[in-house]
Amino acid sequence: MSNRPVPGITTLSVNGKSNRKWEPTVVQQGFIACHENVSSSVQMPRKHAYEKDKDTVPFTSSTLFRVLIFVVLTLQATCYFSLLRYSRTRSNKMYFTSTAVFLAEVVKLFTTLVVIFFQCGNVKAFTSYLIDNLFVDHKATFRLSVPSLLYVVQNNLVYIAMTHLESTTFQITNQLKILTTAVFSILLLNKQLTKIKWISLVLLAIGVTMVQIDTHTSVEAEMSTTSSVKSQQSAFLGFTSVLAASMVSGFAGVYMEKIFKTGKRKLFWISNAQLYTFGIILSFLGVAYQDGVEIARMGFFHGYDIIVCLVILFASAGGIIVSLILKYASCITKGFATSCAIVLSSVLFILGAVSVIVSVLLYS
């Protein structure tokens, strides 16, 4: 009998004799089961059908998709900041910002669950998938409680900053998060930035500082106007809030980018569902703590109208778009998209002013 090794079978030589020791059997996800002369079953981690290759779709990793989500985020940020500023400075009944943050988290979770449901295909698979990933894999779930808390804090700080700062001032100052994001990217992701990139970030920081100094010297004149809204603004509180929001945004964004790109689990939508679940819990606690007494007296939806609803919808869309940016691009890319919103806002202002002037001339 020939002792020639059989392909795929590992042989060991003992006293010149060839003996079959074990056979590698390839199973799902690249695991290898070894057994001696007899086949054995190996229990593998549960894998749901819809997960196959869902993170390796060619289109989502293409440059075209990255450019698309960059443009969409820029447009979203432009509309969101303009609506948010308008909703907080008009003379209407003021809504509770904590309730807006809470409802934005609810909308994001609902949207994410709808996507997961269509990916699963039926109620049974959907329910099983949620139970396995939200409750069985509890370590990964609780790991996302950190950015959830930070995002809730950031959203509330943004509302405070927008209430006490002019829209342009806020948008420019808010770009400090690009600098903080770069720092946290180096600390958490070991990224390397070239000298040119650092120079651009330093120039951005200098520009933001100049805006702060200029605003401090002129804010008293602005507050002396007859506007009741401006009389209630505090430049110091606004700048403090936007600075804190920038720090929180930088850390939370890089933390999420690390989870999406280097974590053991790369399931995008279920990670978002975990994130938004904690966001709902924490933001609801914020509602009760921050405005609980006033809400009990005036109602949860006090001051709500179509503008507030649009603010919530744009905030929700922004959260989902940002998560796409973090997965397929980077957190710094997200910051530059928001910076582009400043330029776009200026262009829209110029176009709006020209439109008003033309309408006045035509009417007269």
Secondary structure in CASP SS format (residue, H / E / C, confidence):
PFRMAT SS
TARGET T0000
AUTHOR 0000-0000-0000
METHOD secondary structure of the structure
MODEL  1
M C 1.00
S C 1.00
N C 1.00
R C 1.00
P C 1.00
V C 1.00
P C 1.00
G C 1.00
I C 1.00
T E 1.00
T E 1.00
L E 1.00
S E 1.00
V E 1.00
N C 1.00
G C 1.00
K E 1.00
S E 1.00
N E 1.00
R E 1.00
K E 1.00
W E 1.00
E E 1.00
P E 1.00
T E 1.00
V E 1.00
V C 1.00
Q H 1.00
Q H 1.00
G H 1.00
F C 1.00
I E 1.00
A E 1.00
C E 1.00
H E 1.00
E C 1.00
N C 1.00
V C 1.00
S C 1.00
S C 1.00
S C 1.00
V C 1.00
Q C 1.00
M C 1.00
P C 1.00
R C 1.00
K C 1.00
H C 1.00
A H 1.00
Y H 1.00
E H 1.00
K C 1.00
D C 1.00
K C 1.00
D C 1.00
T C 1.00
V C 1.00
P C 1.00
F H 1.00
T H 1.00
S H 1.00
S C 1.00
T H 1.00
L H 1.00
F H 1.00
R H 1.00
V H 1.00
L H 1.00
I H 1.00
F H 1.00
V H 1.00
V H 1.00
L H 1.00
T H 1.00
L H 1.00
Q H 1.00
A H 1.00
T H 1.00
C H 1.00
Y H 1.00
F H 1.00
S H 1.00
L H 1.00
L H 1.00
R H 1.00
Y H 1.00
S H 1.00
R H 1.00
T H 1.00
R C 1.00
S C 1.00
N C 1.00
K C 1.00
M C 1.00
Y C 1.00
F C 1.00
T H 1.00
S H 1.00
T H 1.00
A H 1.00
V H 1.00
F H 1.00
L H 1.00
A H 1.00
E H 1.00
V H 1.00
V H 1.00
K H 1.00
L H 1.00
F H 1.00
T H 1.00
T H 1.00
L H 1.00
V H 1.00
V H 1.00
I H 1.00
F H 1.00
F H 1.00
Q H 1.00
C H 1.00
G C 1.00
N C 1.00
V H 1.00
K H 1.00
A H 1.00
F H 1.00
T H 1.00
S H 1.00
Y H 1.00
L H 1.00
I H 1.00
D H 1.00
N H 1.00
L H 1.00
F H 1.00
V H 1.00
D C 1.00
H H 1.00
K H 1.00
A H 1.00
T H 1.00
F H 1.00
R H 1.00
L C 1.00
S H 1.00
V H 1.00
P H 1.00
S H 1.00
L H 1.00
L H 1.00
Y H 1.00
V H 1.00
V H 1.00
Q H 1.00
N H 1.00
N H 1.00
L H 1.00
V H 1.00
Y H 1.00
I H 1.00
A H 1.00
M H 1.00
T H 1.00
H H 1.00
L C 1.00
E C 1.00
S H 1.00
T H 1.00
T H 1.00
F H 1.00
Q H 1.00
I H 1.00
T H 1.00
N C 1.00
Q C 1.00
L H 1.00
K H 1.00
I H 1.00
L H 1.00
T H 1.00
T H 1.00
A H 1.00
V H 1.00
F H 1.00
S H 1.00
I H 1.00
L H 1.00
L H 1.00
L H 1.00
N C 1.00
K C 1.00
Q C 1.00
L C 1.00
T C 1.00
K H 1.00
I H 1.00
K H 1.00
W H 1.00
I H 1.00
S H 1.00
L H 1.00
V H 1.00
L H 1.00
L H 1.00
A H 1.00
I H 1.00
G H 1.00
V H 1.00
T H 1.00
M H 1.00
V H 1.00
Q H 1.00
I H 1.00
D H 1.00
T H 1.00
H H 1.00
T H 1.00
S H 1.00
V H 1.00
E H 1.00
A H 1.00
E H 1.00
M H 1.00
S C 1.00
T C 1.00
T C 1.00
S C 1.00
S C 1.00
V C 1.00
K H 1.00
S H 1.00
Q H 1.00
Q C 1.00
S C 1.00
A H 1.00
F H 1.00
L H 1.00
G H 1.00
F H 1.00
T H 1.00
S H 1.00
V H 1.00
L H 1.00
A H 1.00
A H 1.00
S H 1.00
M H 1.00
V H 1.00
S H 1.00
G H 1.00
F H 1.00
A H 1.00
G H 1.00
V H 1.00
Y H 1.00
M H 1.00
E H 1.00
K H 1.00
I H 1.00
F H 1.00
K H 1.00
T H 1.00
G C 1.00
K C 1.00
R C 1.00
K C 1.00
L C 1.00
F H 1.00
W H 1.00
I H 1.00
S H 1.00
N H 1.00
A H 1.00
Q H 1.00
L H 1.00
Y H 1.00
T H 1.00
F H 1.00
G H 1.00
I H 1.00
I H 1.00
L H 1.00
S H 1.00
F H 1.00
L H 1.00
G H 1.00
V H 1.00
A H 1.00
Y H 1.00
Q H 1.00
D H 1.00
G H 1.00
V H 1.00
E H 1.00
I H 1.00
A H 1.00
R H 1.00
M H 1.00
G C 1.00
F C 1.00
F C 1.00
H C 1.00
G C 1.00
Y C 1.00
D C 1.00
I H 1.00
I H 1.00
V H 1.00
C H 1.00
L H 1.00
V H 1.00
I H 1.00
L H 1.00
F H 1.00
A H 1.00
S H 1.00
A H 1.00
G H 1.00
G H 1.00
I H 1.00
I H 1.00
V H 1.00
S H 1.00
L H 1.00
I H 1.00
L H 1.00
K H 1.00
Y H 1.00
A C 1.00
S C 1.00
C H 1.00
I H 1.00
T H 1.00
K H 1.00
G H 1.00
F H 1.00
A H 1.00
T H 1.00
S H 1.00
C H 1.00
A H 1.00
I H 1.00
V H 1.00
L H 1.00
S H 1.00
S H 1.00
V H 1.00
L H 1.00
F H 1.00
I H 1.00
L H 1.00
G H 1.00
A H 1.00
V H 1.00
S H 1.00
V H 1.00
I H 1.00
V H 1.00
S H 1.00
V H 1.00
L H 1.00
L H 1.00
Y H 1.00
S C 1.00
END
